[in-house]
Amino acid sequence: MFTTINGIRLRIPTEEPVAPESSDCCGSGSCCPCVWDYYRAEQKAWLAQKEQKQEQESNQ
């Protein structure tokens, strides 16, 4: 399943995303999206999916 968060289209991760290493970011500020932007979008998508699953489980 795909979603778009903050303008970044991504596949919703099934496991908690791992933060990028500091060496994964070039630090120039010109990358769009930056690896950190992508990570934060993945994290938001994963948390939303997790909350939705928990809500569904509690309603059963």
Long-range contacts (C-beta under 8 A, 24 or more apart in sequence): 3-45, 5-41, 5-44, 5-45, 6-37, 6-40, 6-41, 6-44, 7-33, 8-33, 8-37, 8-38, 8-41, 10-38, 10-41, 10-42, 10-45, 12-45, 12-46, 12-49, 13-42, 13-45, 13-46, 13-49, 15-46, 16-43, 16-46, 17-42, 17-43, 17-46
